[in-house]
Amino acid sequence: MSSEAQGRGIGKKLVSHCLDLANETPGIEALFLHTTPFMLIAQRIYASMGFERITDRDLKINDDLTLLAYIYKLARS
């Protein structure tokens, strides 16, 4: 996201929309995502929205980059 878009709530709105779509879709139990270690603002957004870190799903791209995994478990009745 460009620096002019930061701080305007766009990232949180996008994640919220994805959660809404997942909640409306039968059979989806969780959402997974990957982010980079340097995307600290995104990581704070994910945590504030209920995503949890799951290190067993981290993805090592190369010696310099590992993608961090997050999960959001949907409340299903």
PDB file with SEQRES, HELIX, SHEET and CRYST1 records, atoms N, CA, C and O in Angstrom:
SEQRES   1 A   77  MET SER SER GLU ALA GLN GLY ARG GLY ILE GLY LYS LYS          
SEQRES   2 A   77  LEU VAL SER HIS CYS LEU ASP LEU ALA ASN GLU THR PRO          
SEQRES   3 A   77  GLY ILE GLU ALA LEU PHE LEU HIS THR THR PRO PHE MET          
SEQRES   4 A   77  LEU ILE ALA GLN ARG ILE TYR ALA SER MET GLY PHE GLU          
SEQRES   5 A   77  ARG ILE THR ASP ARG ASP LEU LYS ILE ASN ASP ASP LEU          
SEQRES   6 A   77  THR LEU LEU ALA TYR ILE TYR LYS LEU ALA ARG SER              
HELIX    1 AA1 ILE A   10  GLU A   24  1                                  15    
HELIX    2 AA2 LEU A   40  SER A   48  1                                   9    
HELIX    3 AA3 THR A   55  ARG A   57  5                                   3    
SHEET    1 AA1 3 ALA A  30  THR A  35  0                                        
SHEET    2 AA1 3 LEU A  65  LYS A  73 -1                                        
SHEET    3 AA1 3 LEU A  59  ASN A  62 -1                                        
CRYST1    1.000    1.000    1.000  90.00  90.00  90.00 P 1           1          
ATOM      1  N   MET A   1       0.854  -1.173   0.000  1.00  0.00           N  
ATOM      2  CA  MET A   1       0.000   0.000   0.000  1.00  0.00           C  
ATOM      3  C   MET A   1       0.894   1.228   0.000  1.00  0.00           C  
ATOM      4  O   MET A   1       1.913   1.254   0.690  1.00  0.00           O  
ATOM      5  N   SER A   2       0.528   2.233  -0.758  1.00  0.00           N  
ATOM      6  CA  SER A   2       1.345   3.428  -0.846  1.00  0.00           C  
ATOM      7  C   SER A   2       1.287   4.220   0.455  1.00  0.00           C  
ATOM      8  O   SER A   2       0.346   4.097   1.239  1.00  0.00           O  
ATOM      9  N   SER A   3       2.321   5.037   0.664  1.00  0.00           N  
ATOM     10  CA  SER A   3       2.389   5.808   1.905  1.00  0.00           C  
ATOM     11  C   SER A   3       1.224   6.789   2.031  1.00  0.00           C  
ATOM     12  O   SER A   3       0.805   7.098   3.147  1.00  0.00           O  
ATOM     13  N   GLU A   4       0.690   7.286   0.904  1.00  0.00           N  
ATOM     14  CA  GLU A   4      -0.441   8.205   1.001  1.00  0.00           C  
ATOM     15  C   GLU A   4      -1.725   7.501   1.411  1.00  0.00           C  
ATOM     16  O   GLU A   4      -2.659   8.149   1.882  1.00  0.00           O  
ATOM     17  N   ALA A   5      -1.787   6.182   1.240  1.00  0.00           N  
ATOM     18  CA  ALA A   5      -2.964   5.421   1.657  1.00  0.00           C  
ATOM     19  C   ALA A   5      -2.878   5.000   3.124  1.00  0.00           C  
ATOM     20  O   ALA A   5      -3.894   4.687   3.745  1.00  0.00           O  
ATOM     21  N   GLN A   6      -1.671   4.994   3.670  1.00  0.00           N  
ATOM     22  CA  GLN A   6      -1.501   4.555   5.058  1.00  0.00           C  
ATOM     23  C   GLN A   6      -2.189   5.523   6.017  1.00  0.00           C  
ATOM     24  O   GLN A   6      -2.222   6.736   5.806  1.00  0.00           O  
ATOM     25  N   GLY A   7      -2.739   4.931   7.080  1.00  0.00           N  
ATOM     26  CA  GLY A   7      -3.390   5.728   8.107  1.00  0.00           C  
ATOM     27  C   GLY A   7      -4.810   6.138   7.786  1.00  0.00           C  
ATOM     28  O   GLY A   7      -5.417   6.911   8.527  1.00  0.00           O  
ATOM     29  N   ARG A   8      -5.342   5.632   6.697  1.00  0.00           N  
ATOM     30  CA  ARG A   8      -6.704   6.003   6.299  1.00  0.00           C  
ATOM     31  C   ARG A   8      -7.701   4.877   6.547  1.00  0.00           C  
ATOM     32  O   ARG A   8      -8.882   5.013   6.228  1.00  0.00           O  
ATOM     33  N   GLY A   9      -7.234   3.767   7.111  1.00  0.00           N  
ATOM     34  CA  GLY A   9      -8.131   2.663   7.442  1.00  0.00           C  
ATOM     35  C   GLY A   9      -8.440   1.738   6.287  1.00  0.00           C  
ATOM     36  O   GLY A   9      -9.298   0.864   6.412  1.00  0.00           O  
ATOM     37  N   ILE A  10      -7.765   1.907   5.167  1.00  0.00           N  
ATOM     38  CA  ILE A  10      -8.065   1.101   3.989  1.00  0.00           C  
ATOM     39  C   ILE A  10      -7.700  -0.362   4.213  1.00  0.00           C  
ATOM     40  O   ILE A  10      -8.470  -1.254   3.857  1.00  0.00           O  
ATOM     41  N   GLY A  11      -6.541  -0.612   4.796  1.00  0.00           N  
ATOM     42  CA  GLY A  11      -6.118  -1.988   5.059  1.00  0.00           C  
ATOM     43  C   GLY A  11      -7.101  -2.717   5.965  1.00  0.00           C  
ATOM     44  O   GLY A  11      -7.459  -3.866   5.710  1.00  0.00           O  
ATOM     45  N   LYS A  12      -7.531  -2.043   7.018  1.00  0.00           N  
ATOM     46  CA  LYS A  12      -8.485  -2.653   7.944  1.00  0.00           C  
ATOM     47  C   LYS A  12      -9.825  -2.923   7.259  1.00  0.00           C  
ATOM     48  O   LYS A  12     -10.470  -3.937   7.528  1.00  0.00           O  
ATOM     49  N   LYS A  13     -10.241  -2.017   6.377  1.00  0.00           N  
ATOM     50  CA  LYS A  13     -11.500  -2.222   5.644  1.00  0.00           C  
ATOM     51  C   LYS A  13     -11.396  -3.414   4.702  1.00  0.00           C  
ATOM     52  O   LYS A  13     -12.348  -4.184   4.566  1.00  0.00           O  
ATOM     53  N   LEU A  14     -10.253  -3.570   4.056  1.00  0.00           N  
ATOM     54  CA  LEU A  14     -10.061  -4.714   3.161  1.00  0.00           C  
ATOM     55  C   LEU A  14     -10.108  -6.032   3.927  1.00  0.00           C  
ATOM     56  O   LEU A  14     -10.758  -6.985   3.497  1.00  0.00           O  
ATOM     57  N   VAL A  15      -9.417  -6.079   5.059  1.00  0.00           N  
ATOM     58  CA  VAL A  15      -9.428  -7.302   5.869  1.00  0.00           C  
ATOM     59  C   VAL A  15     -10.833  -7.578   6.391  1.00  0.00           C  
ATOM     60  O   VAL A  15     -11.286  -8.722   6.388  1.00  0.00           O  
ATOM     61  N   SER A  16     -11.517  -6.541   6.835  1.00  0.00           N  
ATOM     62  CA  SER A  16     -12.889  -6.692   7.330  1.00  0.00           C  
ATOM     63  C   SER A  16     -13.810  -7.233   6.240  1.00  0.00           C  
ATOM     64  O   SER A  16     -14.660  -8.082   6.508  1.00  0.00           O  
ATOM     65  N   HIS A  17     -13.645  -6.749   5.027  1.00  0.00           N  
ATOM     66  CA  HIS A  17     -14.462  -7.237   3.905  1.00  0.00           C  
ATOM     67  C   HIS A  17     -14.185  -8.720   3.647  1.00  0.00           C  
ATOM     68  O   HIS A  17     -15.112  -9.492   3.404  1.00  0.00           O  
ATOM     69  N   CYS A  18     -12.927  -9.113   3.698  1.00  0.00           N  
ATOM     70  CA  CYS A  18     -12.584 -10.534   3.518  1.00  0.00           C  
ATOM     71  C   CYS A  18     -13.220 -11.391   4.612  1.00  0.00           C  
ATOM     72  O   CYS A  18     -13.723 -12.480   4.335  1.00  0.00           O  
ATOM     73  N   LEU A  19     -13.199 -10.905   5.839  1.00  0.00           N  
ATOM     74  CA  LEU A  19     -13.832 -11.644   6.941  1.00  0.00           C  
ATOM     75  C   LEU A  19     -15.337 -11.746   6.731  1.00  0.00           C  
ATOM     76  O   LEU A  19     -15.928 -12.795   6.985  1.00  0.00           O  
ATOM     77  N   ASP A  20     -15.959 -10.665   6.270  1.00  0.00           N  
ATOM     78  CA  ASP A  20     -17.399 -10.686   5.988  1.00  0.00           C  
ATOM     79  C   ASP A  20     -17.723 -11.732   4.916  1.00  0.00           C  
ATOM     80  O   ASP A  20     -18.657 -12.518   5.070  1.00  0.00           O  
ATOM     81  N   LEU A  21     -16.944 -11.735   3.831  1.00  0.00           N  
ATOM     82  CA  LEU A  21     -17.167 -12.708   2.759  1.00  0.00           C  
ATOM     83  C   LEU A  21     -16.995 -14.137   3.264  1.00  0.00           C  
ATOM     84  O   LEU A  21     -17.786 -15.019   2.931  1.00  0.00           O  
ATOM     85  N   ALA A  22     -15.966 -14.360   4.061  1.00  0.00           N  
ATOM     86  CA  ALA A  22     -15.731 -15.706   4.589  1.00  0.00           C  
ATOM     87  C   ALA A  22     -16.882 -16.143   5.498  1.00  0.00           C  
ATOM     88  O   ALA A  22     -17.311 -17.296   5.451  1.00  0.00           O  
ATOM     89  N   ASN A  23     -17.379 -15.221   6.323  1.00  0.00           N  
ATOM     90  CA  ASN A  23     -18.500 -15.546   7.214  1.00  0.00           C  
ATOM     91  C   ASN A  23     -19.779 -15.847   6.448  1.00  0.00           C  
ATOM     92  O   ASN A  23     -20.626 -16.600   6.928  1.00  0.00           O  
ATOM     93  N   GLU A  24     -19.929 -15.268   5.265  1.00  0.00           N  
ATOM     94  CA  GLU A  24     -21.114 -15.496   4.442  1.00  0.00           C  
ATOM     95  C   GLU A  24     -21.004 -16.765   3.598  1.00  0.00           C  
ATOM     96  O   GLU A  24     -21.984 -17.184   2.982  1.00  0.00           O  
ATOM     97  N   THR A  25     -19.837 -17.370   3.565  1.00  0.00           N  
ATOM     98  CA  THR A  25     -19.601 -18.520   2.700  1.00  0.00           C  
ATOM     99  C   THR A  25     -19.621 -19.805   3.516  1.00  0.00           C  
ATOM    100  O   THR A  25     -18.757 -20.007   4.370  1.00  0.00           O  
ATOM    101  N   PRO A  26     -20.594 -20.677   3.266  1.00  0.00           N  
ATOM    102  CA  PRO A  26     -20.660 -21.939   4.017  1.00  0.00           C  
ATOM    103  C   PRO A  26     -19.400 -22.777   3.792  1.00  0.00           C  
ATOM    104  O   PRO A  26     -18.827 -22.799   2.702  1.00  0.00           O  
ATOM    105  N   GLY A  27     -18.996 -23.454   4.843  1.00  0.00           N  
ATOM    106  CA  GLY A  27     -17.881 -24.389   4.748  1.00  0.00           C  
ATOM    107  C   GLY A  27     -16.517 -23.806   5.061  1.00  0.00           C  
ATOM    108  O   GLY A  27     -15.561 -24.553   5.269  1.00  0.00           O  
ATOM    109  N   ILE A  28     -16.409 -22.494   5.098  1.00  0.00           N  
ATOM    110  CA  ILE A  28     -15.112 -21.899   5.435  1.00  0.00           C  
ATOM    111  C   ILE A  28     -14.998 -21.830   6.952  1.00  0.00           C  
ATOM    112  O   ILE A  28     -15.851 -21.256   7.628  1.00  0.00           O  
ATOM    113  N   GLU A  29     -13.937 -22.421   7.470  1.00  0.00           N  
ATOM    114  CA  GLU A  29     -13.735 -22.459   8.922  1.00  0.00           C  
ATOM    115  C   GLU A  29     -12.684 -21.477   9.402  1.00  0.00           C  
ATOM    116  O   GLU A  29     -12.685 -21.088  10.570  1.00  0.00           O  
ATOM    117  N   ALA A  30     -11.782 -21.070   8.508  1.00  0.00           N  
ATOM    118  CA  ALA A  30     -10.709 -20.165   8.911  1.00  0.00           C  
ATOM    119  C   ALA A  30     -10.133 -19.458   7.704  1.00  0.00           C  
ATOM    120  O   ALA A  30     -10.254 -19.927   6.572  1.00  0.00           O  
ATOM    121  N   LEU A  31      -9.506 -18.327   7.959  1.00  0.00           N  
ATOM    122  CA  LEU A  31      -8.741 -17.610   6.947  1.00  0.00           C  
ATOM    123  C   LEU A  31      -7.282 -17.650   7.346  1.00  0.00           C  
ATOM    124  O   LEU A  31      -6.942 -17.488   8.518  1.00  0.00           O  
ATOM    125  N   PHE A  32      -6.428 -17.866   6.371  1.00  0.00           N  
ATOM    126  CA  PHE A  32      -4.986 -17.844   6.585  1.00  0.00           C  
ATOM    127  C   PHE A  32      -4.405 -16.731   5.734  1.00  0.00           C  
ATOM    128  O   PHE A  32      -4.918 -16.434   4.655  1.00  0.00           O  
ATOM    129  N   LEU A  33      -3.342 -16.117   6.215  1.00  0.00           N  
ATOM    130  CA  LEU A  33      -2.628 -15.146   5.409  1.00  0.00           C  
ATOM    131  C   LEU A  33      -1.152 -15.186   5.771  1.00  0.00           C  
ATOM    132  O   LEU A  33      -0.763 -15.659   6.839  1.00  0.00           O  
ATOM    133  N   HIS A  34      -0.352 -14.681   4.856  1.00  0.00           N  
ATOM    134  CA  HIS A  34       1.077 -14.526   5.082  1.00  0.00           C  
ATOM    135  C   HIS A  34       1.434 -13.056   4.920  1.00  0.00           C  
ATOM    136  O   HIS A  34       0.850 -12.348   4.100  1.00  0.00           O  
ATOM    137  N   THR A  35       2.393 -12.609   5.707  1.00  0.00           N  
ATOM    138  CA  THR A  35       2.908 -11.255   5.607  1.00  0.00           C  
ATOM    139  C   THR A  35       4.410 -11.296   5.832  1.00  0.00           C  
ATOM    140  O   THR A  35       4.955 -12.311   6.266  1.00  0.00           O  
ATOM    141  N   THR A  36       5.066 -10.202   5.538  1.00  0.00           N  
ATOM    142  CA  THR A  36       6.510 -10.154   5.735  1.00  0.00           C  
ATOM    143  C   THR A  36       6.836  -9.591   7.114  1.00  0.00           C  
ATOM    144  O   THR A  36       6.039  -8.848   7.686  1.00  0.00           O  
ATOM    145  N   PRO A  37       7.992  -9.939   7.644  1.00  0.00           N  
ATOM    146  CA  PRO A  37       8.374  -9.450   8.976  1.00  0.00           C  
ATOM    147  C   PRO A  37       8.430  -7.923   9.078  1.00  0.00           C  
ATOM    148  O   PRO A  37       8.212  -7.371  10.157  1.00  0.00           O  
ATOM    149  N   PHE A  38       8.718  -7.241   7.978  1.00  0.00           N  
ATOM    150  CA  PHE A  38       8.845  -5.781   8.037  1.00  0.00           C  
ATOM    151  C   PHE A  38       7.514  -5.052   7.906  1.00  0.00           C  
ATOM    152  O   PHE A  38       7.482  -3.826   8.006  1.00  0.00           O  
ATOM    153  N   MET A  39       6.421  -5.767   7.688  1.00  0.00           N  
ATOM    154  CA  MET A  39       5.103  -5.127   7.584  1.00  0.00           C  
ATOM    155  C   MET A  39       4.455  -5.044   8.968  1.00  0.00           C  
ATOM    156  O   MET A  39       3.438  -5.686   9.231  1.00  0.00           O  
ATOM    157  N   LEU A  40       5.054  -4.253   9.835  1.00  0.00           N  
ATOM    158  CA  LEU A  40       4.624  -4.181  11.235  1.00  0.00           C  
ATOM    159  C   LEU A  40       3.228  -3.593  11.392  1.00  0.00           C  
ATOM    160  O   LEU A  40       2.466  -4.035  12.252  1.00  0.00           O  
ATOM    161  N   ILE A  41       2.886  -2.614  10.584  1.00  0.00           N  
ATOM    162  CA  ILE A  41       1.542  -2.020  10.676  1.00  0.00           C  
ATOM    163  C   ILE A  41       0.492  -3.056  10.313  1.00  0.00           C  
ATOM    164  O   ILE A  41      -0.529  -3.169  10.991  1.00  0.00           O  
ATOM    165  N   ALA A  42       0.733  -3.813   9.250  1.00  0.00           N  
ATOM    166  CA  ALA A  42      -0.207  -4.863   8.857  1.00  0.00           C  
ATOM    167  C   ALA A  42      -0.344  -5.906   9.963  1.00  0.00           C  
ATOM    168  O   ALA A  42      -1.449  -6.363  10.255  1.00  0.00           O  
ATOM    169  N   GLN A  43       0.763  -6.278  10.569  1.00  0.00           N  
ATOM    170  CA  GLN A  43       0.716  -7.269  11.649  1.00  0.00           C  
ATOM    171  C   GLN A  43      -0.124  -6.765  12.821  1.00  0.00           C  
ATOM    172  O   GLN A  43      -0.864  -7.535  13.433  1.00  0.00           O  
ATOM    173  N   ARG A  44      -0.011  -5.481  13.130  1.00  0.00           N  
ATOM    174  CA  ARG A  44      -0.828  -4.915  14.215  1.00  0.00           C  
ATOM    175  C   ARG A  44      -2.311  -4.927  13.838  1.00  0.00           C  
ATOM    176  O   ARG A  44      -3.164  -5.195  14.683  1.00  0.00           O  
ATOM    177  N   ILE A  45      -2.615  -4.639  12.581  1.00  0.00           N  
ATOM    178  CA  ILE A  45      -4.009  -4.684  12.128  1.00  0.00           C  
ATOM    179  C   ILE A  45      -4.560  -6.092  12.275  1.00  0.00           C  
ATOM    180  O   ILE A  45      -5.649  -6.282  12.816  1.00  0.00           O  
ATOM    181  N   TYR A  46      -3.807  -7.083  11.793  1.00  0.00           N  
ATOM    182  CA  TYR A  46      -4.277  -8.472  11.878  1.00  0.00           C  
ATOM    183  C   TYR A  46      -4.522  -8.877  13.326  1.00  0.00           C  
ATOM    184  O   TYR A  46      -5.553  -9.474  13.636  1.00  0.00           O  
ATOM    185  N   ALA A  47      -3.590  -8.560  14.209  1.00  0.00           N  
ATOM    186  CA  ALA A  47      -3.741  -8.924  15.622  1.00  0.00           C  
ATOM    187  C   ALA A  47      -4.948  -8.222  16.238  1.00  0.00           C  
ATOM    188  O   ALA A  47      -5.691  -8.829  17.010  1.00  0.00           O  
ATOM    189  N   SER A  48      -5.147  -6.951  15.903  1.00  0.00           N  
ATOM    190  CA  SER A  48      -6.273  -6.206  16.482  1.00  0.00           C  
ATOM    191  C   SER A  48      -7.616  -6.736  16.002  1.00  0.00           C  
ATOM    192  O   SER A  48      -8.639  -6.521  16.652  1.00  0.00           O  
ATOM    193  N   MET A  49      -7.618  -7.430  14.860  1.00  0.00           N  
ATOM    194  CA  MET A  49      -8.860  -7.956  14.305  1.00  0.00           C  
ATOM    195  C   MET A  49      -9.095  -9.416  14.680  1.00  0.00           C  
ATOM    196  O   MET A  49     -10.085 -10.015  14.260  1.00  0.00           O  
ATOM    197  N   GLY A  50      -8.188  -9.988  15.470  1.00  0.00           N  
ATOM    198  CA  GLY A  50      -8.410 -11.346  15.960  1.00  0.00           C  
ATOM    199  C   GLY A  50      -7.591 -12.424  15.279  1.00  0.00           C  
ATOM    200  O   GLY A  50      -7.758 -13.603  15.589  1.00  0.00           O  
ATOM    201  N   PHE A  51      -6.715 -12.058  14.363  1.00  0.00           N  
ATOM    202  CA  PHE A  51      -5.820 -13.050  13.758  1.00  0.00           C  
ATOM    203  C   PHE A  51      -4.777 -13.459  14.787  1.00  0.00           C  
ATOM    204  O   PHE A  51      -4.365 -12.656  15.624  1.00  0.00           O  
ATOM    205  N   GLU A  52      -4.358 -14.708  14.715  1.00  0.00           N  
ATOM    206  CA  GLU A  52      -3.322 -15.231  15.609  1.00  0.00           C  
ATOM    207  C   GLU A  52      -2.153 -15.742  14.793  1.00  0.00           C  
ATOM    208  O   GLU A  52      -2.334 -16.293  13.708  1.00  0.00           O  
ATOM    209  N   ARG A  53      -0.949 -15.556  15.322  1.00  0.00           N  
ATOM    210  CA  ARG A  53       0.245 -16.074  14.657  1.00  0.00           C  
ATOM    211  C   ARG A  53       0.270 -17.590  14.771  1.00  0.00           C  
ATOM    212  O   ARG A  53      -0.028 -18.147  15.828  1.00  0.00           O  
ATOM    213  N   ILE A  54       0.625 -18.252  13.679  1.00  0.00           N  
ATOM    214  CA  ILE A  54       0.802 -19.705  13.682  1.00  0.00           C  
ATOM    215  C   ILE A  54       2.137 -20.015  12.999  1.00  0.00           C  
ATOM    216  O   ILE A  54       2.223 -20.106  11.774  1.00  0.00           O  
ATOM    217  N   THR A  55       3.145 -20.171  13.805  1.00  0.00           N  
ATOM    218  CA  THR A  55       4.500 -20.309  13.286  1.00  0.00           C  
ATOM    219  C   THR A  55       4.704 -21.577  12.462  1.00  0.00           C  
ATOM    220  O   THR A  55       5.597 -21.621  11.615  1.00  0.00           O  
ATOM    221  N   ASP A  56       3.897 -22.603  12.693  1.00  0.00           N  
ATOM    222  CA  ASP A  56       4.072 -23.845  11.924  1.00  0.00           C  
ATOM    223  C   ASP A  56       3.651 -23.693  10.464  1.00  0.00           C  
ATOM    224  O   ASP A  56       3.897 -24.589   9.657  1.00  0.00           O  
ATOM    225  N   ARG A  57       3.021 -22.576  10.114  1.00  0.00           N  
ATOM    226  CA  ARG A  57       2.652 -22.318   8.714  1.00  0.00           C  
ATOM    227  C   ARG A  57       3.493 -21.212   8.084  1.00  0.00           C  
ATOM    228  O   ARG A  57       3.216 -20.779   6.965  1.00  0.00           O  
ATOM    229  N   ASP A  58       4.530 -20.751   8.806  1.00  0.00           N  
ATOM    230  CA  ASP A  58       5.440 -19.778   8.200  1.00  0.00           C  
ATOM    231  C   ASP A  58       6.041 -20.398   6.950  1.00  0.00           C  
ATOM    232  O   ASP A  58       6.177 -21.618   6.858  1.00  0.00           O  
ATOM    233  N   LEU A  59       6.397 -19.568   6.000  1.00  0.00           N  
ATOM    234  CA  LEU A  59       6.884 -20.030   4.714  1.00  0.00           C  
ATOM    235  C   LEU A  59       8.244 -19.400   4.426  1.00  0.00           C  
ATOM    236  O   LEU A  59       8.347 -18.193   4.206  1.00  0.00           O  
ATOM    237  N   LYS A  60       9.285 -20.233   4.431  1.00  0.00           N  
ATOM    238  CA  LYS A  60      10.625 -19.730   4.152  1.00  0.00           C  
ATOM    239  C   LYS A  60      10.816 -19.631   2.647  1.00  0.00           C  
ATOM    240  O   LYS A  60      10.812 -20.641   1.944  1.00  0.00           O  
ATOM    241  N   ILE A  61      10.983 -18.409   2.158  1.00  0.00           N  
ATOM    242  CA  ILE A  61      11.163 -18.160   0.736  1.00  0.00           C  
ATOM    243  C   ILE A  61      12.628 -18.370   0.350  1.00  0.00           C  
ATOM    244  O   ILE A  61      12.935 -19.033  -0.640  1.00  0.00           O  
ATOM    245  N   ASN A  62      13.515 -17.798   1.145  1.00  0.00           N  
ATOM    246  CA  ASN A  62      14.957 -17.973   0.963  1.00  0.00           C  
ATOM    247  C   ASN A  62      15.638 -17.626   2.286  1.00  0.00           C  
ATOM    248  O   ASN A  62      14.960 -17.416   3.291  1.00  0.00           O  
ATOM    249  N   ASP A  63      16.963 -17.564   2.296  1.00  0.00           N  
ATOM    250  CA  ASP A  63      17.682 -17.288   3.549  1.00  0.00           C  
ATOM    251  C   ASP A  63      17.378 -15.910   4.116  1.00  0.00           C  
ATOM    252  O   ASP A  63      17.559 -15.677   5.311  1.00  0.00           O  
ATOM    253  N   ASP A  64      16.919 -14.999   3.274  1.00  0.00           N  
ATOM    254  CA  ASP A  64      16.663 -13.630   3.710  1.00  0.00           C  
ATOM    255  C   ASP A  64      15.197 -13.319   3.989  1.00  0.00           C  
ATOM    256  O   ASP A  64      14.885 -12.261   4.536  1.00  0.00           O  
ATOM    257  N   LEU A  65      14.301 -14.220   3.624  1.00  0.00           N  
ATOM    258  CA  LEU A  65      12.876 -13.908   3.761  1.00  0.00           C  
ATOM    259  C   LEU A  65      12.061 -15.118   4.185  1.00  0.00           C  
ATOM    260  O   LEU A  65      12.060 -16.160   3.528  1.00  0.00           O  
ATOM    261  N   THR A  66      11.372 -14.948   5.297  1.00  0.00           N  
ATOM    262  CA  THR A  66      10.382 -15.913   5.759  1.00  0.00           C  
ATOM    263  C   THR A  66       9.060 -15.173   5.900  1.00  0.00           C  
ATOM    264  O   THR A  66       8.992 -14.138   6.564  1.00  0.00           O  
ATOM    265  N   LEU A  67       8.014 -15.695   5.282  1.00  0.00           N  
ATOM    266  CA  LEU A  67       6.684 -15.107   5.406  1.00  0.00           C  
ATOM    267  C   LEU A  67       6.035 -15.603   6.692  1.00  0.00           C  
ATOM    268  O   LEU A  67       6.062 -16.797   6.992  1.00  0.00           O  
ATOM    269  N   LEU A  68       5.458 -14.686   7.440  1.00  0.00           N  
ATOM    270  CA  LEU A  68       4.823 -14.996   8.719  1.00  0.00           C  
ATOM    271  C   LEU A  68       3.358 -15.365   8.483  1.00  0.00           C  
ATOM    272  O   LEU A  68       2.641 -14.673   7.760  1.00  0.00           O  
ATOM    273  N   ALA A  69       2.929 -16.449   9.095  1.00  0.00           N  
ATOM    274  CA  ALA A  69       1.566 -16.948   8.901  1.00  0.00           C  
ATOM    275  C   ALA A  69       0.642 -16.496  10.035  1.00  0.00           C  
ATOM    276  O   ALA A  69       1.043 -16.409  11.195  1.00  0.00           O  
ATOM    277  N   TYR A  70      -0.599 -16.214   9.660  1.00  0.00           N  
ATOM    278  CA  TYR A  70      -1.651 -15.832  10.601  1.00  0.00           C  
ATOM    279  C   TYR A  70      -2.913 -16.618  10.264  1.00  0.00           C  
ATOM    280  O   TYR A  70      -3.142 -16.999   9.116  1.00  0.00           O  
ATOM    281  N   ILE A  71      -3.720 -16.850  11.287  1.00  0.00           N  
ATOM    282  CA  ILE A  71      -5.018 -17.526  11.110  1.00  0.00           C  
ATOM    283  C   ILE A  71      -6.098 -16.741  11.831  1.00  0.00           C  
ATOM    284  O   ILE A  71      -5.870 -16.142  12.882  1.00  0.00           O  
ATOM    285  N   TYR A  72      -7.273 -16.761  11.239  1.00  0.00           N  
ATOM    286  CA  TYR A  72      -8.477 -16.221  11.876  1.00  0.00           C  
ATOM    287  C   TYR A  72      -9.505 -17.340  11.831  1.00  0.00           C  
ATOM    288  O   TYR A  72      -9.955 -17.731  10.753  1.00  0.00           O  
ATOM    289  N   LYS A  73      -9.878 -17.855  12.990  1.00  0.00           N  
ATOM    290  CA  LYS A  73     -10.863 -18.927  13.062  1.00  0.00           C  
ATOM    291  C   LYS A  73     -12.261 -18.326  13.112  1.00  0.00           C  
ATOM    292  O   LYS A  73     -12.581 -17.526  13.990  1.00  0.00           O  
ATOM    293  N   LEU A  74     -13.082 -18.728  12.154  1.00  0.00           N  
ATOM    294  CA  LEU A  74     -14.447 -18.221  12.088  1.00  0.00           C  
ATOM    295  C   LEU A  74     -15.314 -18.911  13.127  1.00  0.00           C  
ATOM    296  O   LEU A  74     -15.173 -20.108  13.379  1.00  0.00           O  
ATOM    297  N   ALA A  75     -16.193 -18.158  13.714  1.00  0.00           N  
ATOM    298  CA  ALA A  75     -17.135 -18.705  14.695  1.00  0.00           C  
ATOM    299  C   ALA A  75     -18.274 -19.357  13.920  1.00  0.00           C  
ATOM    300  O   ALA A  75     -19.082 -18.669  13.296  1.00  0.00           O  
ATOM    301  N   ARG A  76     -18.333 -20.668  13.962  1.00  0.00           N  
ATOM    302  CA  ARG A  76     -19.400 -21.419  13.284  1.00  0.00           C  
ATOM    303  C   ARG A  76     -20.227 -22.152  14.324  1.00  0.00           C  
ATOM    304  O   ARG A  76     -19.700 -22.691  15.297  1.00  0.00           O  
ATOM    305  N   SER A  77     -21.533 -22.160  14.100  1.00  0.00           N  
ATOM    306  CA  SER A  77     -22.408 -22.873  15.058  1.00  0.00           C  
ATOM    307  C   SER A  77     -22.712 -24.271  14.586  1.00  0.00           C  
ATOM    308  O   SER A  77     -23.428 -25.009  15.262  1.00  0.00           O  
TER     309      SER A  77                                                      
END                                                                             
